[in-house]
């Protein structure tokens, strides 16, 4: 089958590789759609920390935001899975450590991450091998575009949950990328009065086009405090701003990752009695994300600017936006083309 393989920083190509074979507890998925995110770009450029701390190494086959249809199953997996449209969890815990046994397998220190680390290559390929335990079936109301947005949606929904939203409360989202905009949409669906802030005027114009929340340049935020601030940016200065802007007794939610350490004065957090929440993955929020997408409470499709083929991914990872792409922050890949 065809798959995108990164062999060194800045070196990637579509290769013919052996198709996956489902072993015990595993399924093979025919991939329909894959999202490309900032983590994938970091693997391509060589900046991803996993490459420097021994967790991952080249060659790498990326792709952890995906949907598709189960085409084969291992001997001990019910054949009823064949033909099921599905997406799946990125984080595959070891299954026997303390964290896995206590409902936190997404934080397992020995976990695999589909397309990022461990034994499961990613979905930027015609087929994907994953454990059946990681699957999340998709209803008919969730199309291919929406299905490949479940994984980032799970992260964003958990960020909104972390904000402990009460209807009518003011919530600020820092960062108008995919995660930030989805978090804003989930927060609106929970009844919050949401504002989104960013430095990019292009991102702010697109955010404003979605409707449902106020939009500000970070340099021009109104003089007010928020019950919760969600930092979904990659700016190392914004975690401190989040703590400054949150109300005493409020919540600061951290889901963005910067390329350098962020500095926080814990004295500010203590004196304001701030609750800090950090989000590692979307794992505990995948099922609820599918439900909200299926109900129409949140529609992620406007965030997808274009869908390209496997042969176009290397240029995309190198920073070249597809010709004719819309204004949204996300680009999808159809490996079948």
N, C-alpha and C positions, 0 to 999 in steps of 0.2 A: 504494500500500500504506500501512498505518498504521505510524507510527514515533513514538517519544518524542523530542522535540526540546527542548533547553534553549537559550533565547534570551538569558538574562541571569541573574545571580545570583538564585536563588529563583523563577525564572520557567520553567516547563516545561509542556508539553502534548503530547497525542497529535495528530499532524498527518497529513494525507494527503500523501505525497511520491511522487515518481516511483520505480517499482520499478527495481532494479539490472539492468544488462545486462552479461553476461560478455564481457570483451575477451580479447585474447591472454593465455594463461597464467592465466586467472581462472575461477572458478565462482560460481554463485548457489546459496545454501543456503536452504532453507525452515527457519526457526528453530523449534525445539521447546522449548527451555528456555534461560534466561539467568540467571546469578547477578548479584546486585547487591553491590558491595563498597564499602569506605571511599573508594577513589579516585573512584567515581561520586558519592558524597555530596559530596566536595570540589569537584567540578565544579559541582554544583548550588548549593552555598553560595558559590562563587567563591573558595574558599581554595586550590584546586589550584595549585601553583607554575607549571605549564605556562601558566596564564592570565596570569601576571605576568612571565614571561621571554620571551614572544613565540613559544613553541613551539605553543601552541594558542589558539583564540579562539572566541567564540560566533558562530553557533549550533553546538551540539555534539549529536551522536547517540551515546549511550553504549552500553556492553555489550561486554565482552571475555571473559566467562566463558560459553561457549555450547556447545550441540550442536544438530545438525539433520541434514537430509538434502539431499544435492546434487540440485538440480532442473534445472540448466542449466549448460552448459560453453562456454567459448570455442572458437573454431575449431580451435586447436592442442592442445586438451586431450582425452585419450581419453574417448570417450562412456561407457566402462565406469564412470566416476565417477558417472554419473547413477544415483540410487537408493541411493547409499552413505551410510550413517549416519556422521557425522563430527563431530569438533571441530577446533579449529585454534589455531595459535600466534598470540599477540597481537602479537609483535614481528616486523615485516616489514623486514628489512635492505635496503639499496640494492642489494646483490648484487655490487658491484665494488670496494668499498674494502678496505683491509688487513684490517679486522676480519671482514668478511663472507667474504673469501677464506681466512681462517684459522680458520673455525669459530666465530666469535663474532658472528654477525649480530645476536643479541639485544642487543648493546651498540653496534651501528652508530650513529654520531652523526647520520646522516641517515635513520634508520629511520622508518617509519610504525608506529603502534601502533593496532590495531583499536579503534575507539570512543574513542580518546584523542587522537591526533595524526596528521596526515598525511591520506592520500587514502582511507582505508577507514572509512566510518561504522560504528557499532557495531551490535550484535545485538538491541538493544531495538526490534525491528521485525519485521515478518512475514517479511522476507527480508534476506539478508546477502551482500555481495560480498567475496570474499577470493581471494588467489592460491592456485592448486592446490598450490603448493610448501609452503604453510603447513598443509595438512590433515593430520589424524591420524585414520585410519579407526577406527571403534569396533566391537568384536566384539559378538555378541548378548548376552553376559553383562553388558555395560555399558548400563544403561537410561538414560533421559533425565536423570533426577536425577543419576546418577553421571557421565554424560557432561559435564554442565555444571560438574562439580567437578574436571575434569581440569586446567584452568588453575591454580586455586589449589593443587591437589595437586602439580603440577610444581614450584611454588615451594617447597612444604613438603618434598617429597622431596629437592630440592637442598639444603635446609637440613640435613636428616638426613645426606645424603652429606657435607656440609661438616663434620659433627661427627666423621667418621672413626670410626664406631662399631665397637667390638670387642664381641662377645657378652659380656654380664654387666657391662659398664662402666656407671657412673652418669652419666646425662644429665639436665640440668635445662632445662626449657622455660619461659621467662618470657612470659606472655601466653596466656590461654585463649580467644582468638578463633579464627576459622576456620583461619588459617595455623598458629597455635600448636598447636591440637588435632590437625590433620593431621600436622604435624611430629612430635608425640608419638606418633601412631599408626604412622607410618613408622619411627620410631626403635625402637618396641617390636617391629615386624615384623623389624627387623634384629638383635634380641636384646639391646637395651639395657635397663637398669633405669631407668625414666623417672619423673621427678617433674615436675609442672606447677604453676606458681605464678601467682597473679593477685591483684589487690586486690578484685575484685568477688566477693562471696559467691554471687551468682546464677550467675556464670560458673563458679565453682568447684563448685557443686552439680551443674551440668550435666556438667562435666568428670568428676566423680566417678562419675556415672551411666554413663559410657561404659566404665569399667573398664579394667584393663590398666596403670595407672600410679597413683602416689601424687599427692595433691593437697594444696597448702599455700597459705595466705595469705602473701603476700610478707613481711608483717611477722612471720611466725612460722616462717620456714624453719629446718630443723634445722642444727645447727652441723657442717657437713661441706663438703667440696669435691667438685667434679664433674669428670670427664674432659672433658666438653664442656658448655657452656651456650649455648642458642639463645635469642636475644632476638627474640621475635616480637611485641613490644608497641609501643605508640606513646608510651611514657613516656620523656622525654629523660633521666631519671635512671638507667634500667635498663641501658644499655650499660656504664656504669662498674661497676654491680653484677655484671654478667655476668663482667667481667674479675676482680673481687674473688673471685668464687665458684669460678672455674675452677682446677683443679689446675695446679701448675707443669708446663710442657710440654704442657698441654691446649689445647683449642680454644674460641674464642669466635666464635659464628656470629651475624651481624647480618642480619635480614631485615625487622624492623619499621622503620617510619618515624614519627618524631615531628614535631609541628608547629613545634618550635623546635630549635636545634642541641643536640646531646648533647656533653658534655665527658668526654674520656677522658685519663687521665694515662698517656702512652706509657711513662713510666719503670716503672710497674707491669707493663706488658706485657713490657718488655724483661727486667726482673729475674726475671720468672716464665717467660720463654721461651714466651709465649703465641702461638699461631698464630691470627690473625684472618681470618675468611672473611666476605665480604659477598655477598648474593644479590640480583641485580637482577630476574630473571624466571624463569619456569618452563620456558622454551624447551628447554634441553637435557634436561629431565626428563619431557617429556610422554609419550613412548613408554613409558618405564618405569612411569610412573604408570598408564597404561591397563592395562599388564600386571598390576600389583599389584591394581588394582581388579577386573579380570576374574578373577583367581585367588582373590579373597576375602581376600587378606592384609590389606587395608585396606578398610573400608567407610565411605565418606563420608556416606551418606544420613542417618544420625541427626543430622548437623549442620544439616540443612535444616529450618527451623522452619515454613515455609509456602510455598505457591506461589500467586501472584496474577496478575492480568491487566495488560495495558499501562496501562489506565485507573487502576490503583491505584499506579503507580510514583511519581508526583509526591508523594503523601502519604508513601510509604515513604522517599523521599529527604529529605523534610522532617523525618524522625525519628519518624513514626507507625508503630508496629509493627502488623501486620495482626491483626484480631480473631481470636481462636482460635488464634494461632500457638503452636507448641511452644516448648520452651526453647532450641533450638539457635541458633547465632549467624548463620546464613545464611538469606536469603530468596531464592527463585527467582521468575522471571516466565515465564509461558507466553504468548507474543505472539499465539497463535492464538485465545485466548479473548476 
